[in-house]
Amino acid sequence: MKRLCIIPCGAKKIWDVDPDIGPSAAKDVYLSPFHRACRAYAQTFFTDWVILSAKHGFLRPEDIVPENYDVTFGMRHPEIMPNDELKAQAEKKKLLAYDEIVMLGGKKYRPVLKSVFGDSRQITYPLAGYRGIGYMLQALKKAVDDGREIKAK
């Protein structure tokens, strides 16, 4: 079974630390503790993973993010990538070839992923049972430390 892990981006970005760094690889851009914990989890348990950005869509680790931005799903913002463009991007990047999608993010991602992947794929949200980011961070760290994936509830 082909599995893909999708992790959320994050508000804190490399340009907040080094404003002059210029365009950077997605894997180096996002600096929040939650993003880093999600990335460590994805790298531990998955061969394939992408970052989901409201502005840039699905980013492979090596994809270049041109500059700083502050856009998240759930905002009413003109720079949020529309669902039809996300779906086209997912097709182009061959993300529809996966049997299972694992999303390490909250409820705001559900309608987005449903519109992109439809009902034909299993989409799981292992962090859905955790209330609060602190508990999610603990669960991600424990899973990586123990070498055991979080079971979706």
C-alpha positions in Angstrom: 0.0 0.0 0.0 1.4 3.4 -1.0 1.2 5.9 1.9 1.7 9.7 1.9 2.0 11.9 5.0 0.9 15.5 4.8 2.1 17.9 7.4 1.0 21.5 8.0 3.4 24.4 7.3 3.6 26.9 10.2 3.6 30.6 10.9 7.2 30.9 12.0 9.4 30.9 8.9 13.1 31.1 8.1 12.7 34.8 7.1 11.6 35.6 10.6 15.1 34.6 11.7 17.1 35.7 8.6 15.1 38.2 6.5 17.8 38.3 3.8 18.1 34.5 3.1 16.0 34.6 -0.1 14.1 31.7 -1.7 14.5 28.5 0.3 13.7 24.8 0.1 10.3 24.0 1.8 12.1 21.6 4.2 14.1 24.5 5.6 11.4 27.2 5.6 9.1 26.3 8.5 10.5 26.6 12.0 7.6 26.2 14.5 8.0 23.4 17.1 4.8 21.7 15.8 6.0 21.7 12.2 9.4 20.3 13.2 7.7 17.6 15.3 5.4 16.7 12.4 8.4 16.6 10.0 10.4 14.3 12.3 7.4 12.0 12.5 6.9 12.1 8.7 10.6 11.4 8.1 10.6 8.5 10.6 7.5 6.6 9.4 7.1 7.6 5.7 9.0 7.4 2.5 6.9 10.1 0.9 5.7 13.3 2.7 4.6 16.8 1.6 4.0 20.1 3.4 0.5 21.6 2.9 0.6 25.4 2.6 -2.5 27.5 2.1 -0.6 29.8 -0.3 1.6 27.3 -2.1 -0.4 24.1 -1.9 1.5 20.8 -1.7 5.2 21.3 -1.3 7.7 18.5 -1.6 10.7 19.0 0.8 12.9 20.3 -2.0 10.3 22.7 -3.6 11.3 26.3 -3.4 9.3 28.8 -1.4 10.1 32.2 -2.8 9.4 34.5 0.1 7.7 35.0 3.5 3.9 35.0 3.7 1.2 34.8 6.3 -1.8 32.9 5.0 -3.6 29.9 6.6 -6.6 27.8 5.7 -9.8 29.1 7.3 -8.8 32.7 6.7 -10.7 34.7 4.1 -7.7 35.7 2.1 -7.2 36.1 -1.7 -3.9 34.3 -1.6 -5.3 31.0 -0.4 -5.0 28.4 -3.1 -8.5 27.4 -4.3 -9.4 23.7 -4.0 -9.6 23.2 -7.7 -6.0 24.4 -8.1 -4.9 22.2 -5.1 -6.5 19.2 -6.9 -4.8 20.0 -10.2 -1.5 20.4 -8.3 -2.0 17.1 -6.5 -2.6 15.4 -9.9 0.5 17.0 -11.4 2.7 16.0 -8.4 1.2 12.4 -8.6 -0.2 12.7 -5.1 -3.4 10.9 -6.2 -1.5 7.7 -6.7 -1.4 7.0 -3.0 -3.8 4.6 -1.3 -3.6 6.1 2.2 -3.2 9.7 3.2 -2.1 10.5 6.7 -2.7 14.2 7.7 -0.9 15.5 10.8 -3.1 18.5 11.2 -6.4 19.7 12.7 -10.0 19.9 11.6 -9.5 22.8 9.2 -7.7 20.5 6.8 -10.6 18.0 6.5 -12.7 19.8 3.9 -9.5 20.7 1.9 -8.3 17.1 1.7 -11.8 15.8 1.0 -12.1 18.1 -2.0 -8.7 17.1 -3.3 -8.7 13.4 -2.7 -12.5 12.7 -2.6 -13.7 9.5 -1.0 -11.6 7.1 -3.0 -8.7 7.1 -0.6 -8.4 6.5 3.1 -7.5 9.7 4.9 -6.5 9.4 8.5 -5.9 12.1 11.1 -3.8 10.5 13.9 -3.8 13.7 16.0 -7.6 14.2 15.9 -8.0 12.7 19.4 -5.6 15.2 21.1 -6.9 18.4 22.6 -4.3 21.1 22.3 -0.9 21.5 20.6 1.0 20.5 23.7 -0.5 17.0 23.7 0.0 16.7 20.0 3.7 17.6 20.4 4.1 15.0 23.2 2.4 12.3 21.1 4.6 13.1 18.0 7.8 13.0 20.0 6.8 9.8 21.9 6.0 8.1 18.6 9.3 9.0 17.1 11.2 8.1 20.3 9.4 4.7 20.6 9.4 4.0 16.8 5.7 3.4 16.8 3.2 5.3 14.7 0.2 7.0 16.4 -2.9 5.0 15.7 -5.7 7.1 14.3 -8.8 7.2 16.5 
